[in-house]
Amino acid sequence: MKRRDFLKATSATLLPIALNGLPINTFAGTPLLKAIAKSSSKNGRVLVLIQLNGGNDGLNTLIPIDQYSKLNTARSNVLIKENRILPLEGTDKTGFHPSMLQMKNMFDHGFMSVIQDVGYPNPDFSHFRSTDIWMSGSSSDEYLKSGWLGRMLENEYPEYPDEYPNAEMPDPLALQIGYGLSLTLVGEHHSMGLAVSDTNYIYQMVNGTVDPAPPTPAGHELTYIRLVAQQTEAYSVAIKNAAEKGNNLGTKYPNRNSLADQLKIVAKLISGGLKTPVYMVSIGGFDTHANQVDASDTAIGAHANLLTQVSEAISAFQDDCSRLGIADKVCGMTFSEFGRRIKSNGSIGTDHGTAAPMFVFGSKVNPGIIGQNPNIPSNATVNDNLPMQYDYRQVYWTIIKDWFQIADTEIQNNILFNSFTPLPIFSQTLGLNKTEENKEGLVHIQCYPNPFTSYTMVEFYSFGGYCEIKLFDNQGKQISTLSAQVYPKGKQNLKLDSYAYKPGNYYLQIITALGRKTIPIIKV
């Protein structure tokens, strides 16, 4: 058996470890993660992936209020009552499920970017196949055995595992809390996930040697596997040390919430100094074919309980990141293998669908909603689905490029195997950081559509008083002042005709007495 085949077959079965009763898998050297670790050592950034397993019902999560009457025709037995929908700051067109109060507060205070109707062309309605597509970063007609993260820098770290851990990167390159190894973290040639679930190992220090093996082909492989096992013990020590050094956590984590338990460990390890750049957590139960809601009250039930757990866990984690002083280097992203159908079924549930919203959160995101509300058919049938607005690989591209600062050519040639238009998910500087621009999260501006072709609508909120709105090119040079006047208090709209501008990246900035905010926009 070849080394790569052996490792792919066995990498998730070695040396289990648990923290606070939760198993952790250490993905010690997937090539993607090695690359990310190298860039992370420069910018110190951390990505937390949150998988909503089962296919989340996006239409009852991010609700298009302006399409409510059509939704009521299509899914009255599961639809949230209009007066129960949580309104969002800066828009009256879209709201959150009533169980998402904490995430609504994060959105209103500038800590969340929402991407509308994310999916992929020619969608597959199988949980397993669609999950593989999302994990691998492939098209629906491609069958890749590697993950979008695992491929990233495989060729840039050929020395693994012989030279890891080392002084530059002494810690695991990724941690998955829970059982099993995600395809996301598998490279084209190696899967270096090491399952560590026996608590005894975190108290054992390694001696830096590998037991001798016979000088045969099998012996060489045995030596290699023993080295991997030794590294796992070293990483277990690093995890233990970080857990012991981690700061005292906040009190907002809810009890009996598995996602909160996982994110609590992540916060503890990051605050304890672990340099791990990627964490992965998950919560299941989103395959809501039946009894999605309570028959007597659509605002409660199975889906509502899940969204409560997600909202409370993410909010507690973000609050802890801010309190522990690590917020500027951490961002989180939710994903699910697909959404649900527009039309509900007769079992008070929803069936497998296509596109659904994604949520990216943190202190460095560009807050707001990217994209427009979907256009719901007047008489939706069981075959109607939400059209995709954004390819999920646009989100991946943006994470890799803007968060981890990987070059476009590397992303196109080695990771996603194609070119995808990035999205304005993260705040850009233009000489100012987000804290300086928008200290209290009070200044709001967004554009829809974005990306756009001939025009985009600029939507912003005025607290009453003088506002300036300026347009900059991708070098930070001001192109024009779109508006400079006194506005009354309330939501304002301004049309930006783009016929005079070439396709590319631009920046829109609003300046008010309460501060300023800059967002990226894209003409295609």
C-alpha angles and dihedrals in degrees: 000000000000118000093242092051092047092050094047089052097045109023095100095051105062128104108341121216132184133196119199087351094304120117117234127201115206114212092199103180117001103158093239091054094047088056093046090048090056092052091039090056085062099045101019093223125159130201121204114196116203115194118204096201120209105034116291120232099241095184091063092041102049103022121203099221093186088062095047099119091052091047090051090055092049103040112010093146093061104023118116113244109258094238090055096055113110111239118226127224113260099015138065094188100074136037143176130248109269090246090064099073094131093050089047088056090050090051093048091051095050103259101114138065117194121201115202125228102350117185142113136263118275094012124214118223097206115107092217098045095042091048089052090051093052093044096047098040091232138141118257091257095049124088108201124177093201133070130243091245095039093060098049105096104000093129093045095061105043090146095074128144099015096064101036136135096033140158093273094050112015095158136072113280093223138008125204115193109212136031128316137023118274118229086226089077099046120106127211093258107019139035105196099178112141117196111216116182109138108095091209091074095062089064096052121092116211122240097216096242137100121221112250120258133195115281092248133108089260089047092055090053090048090053089051093050091048089053090052090049091049090051090051090057090049090051090047089058090050091051092048092050093049091048090052093047095044116118123250108280128231125262098237097090106111122231122247092025114125094194091052089050090054095046090047089061091047091053091048093052096045092048088047090063102259108158094208107138100197131049127176127199133166147196125197137200101082095121092102104173092143137025093008088155136021110269091228097044123022091198092071134048138074098328093044090052091052093049090048090055093047094046096046094044095049093045093050090048093049091047090052092048089054093045093048094048096244100103096105093060100043131076129169133207131194123208138172129189093246144331129249134265121278092235117061123225132240093262094070089259144093131246132226112299141166129248126031138168124274125209124213115185140183143094093283100052124110100244122227141058121304111209137011132287111271119258106243117209115246091235107022118194130207088265096055118108137176112269115237115255097179132024110236088232089066086065091046091048090052093049092050096042104036102028102035094025098228117164121259093236092055092049093049099042103035110019117029097014092219140054120264129183111249120232129229094252100131131053115256121213114224084182095310131085123222096257091055092045100047111012099173099028088246100123112083131185132153139164131220128226097028116195091038141175117204101004145351131206114236110213119189140157123239123200088199121282143060119346132180123198117193135183122218132185123235091273092058095255114142113243101180148335107246095189140358114175147101114283128193119242114281143051116331133193130206128179117225112200109203102189091112094053129081121233112275146083121319136170129228120202131191121196122195137157088266094055141280137280132196125200131182119239130187131214113201 
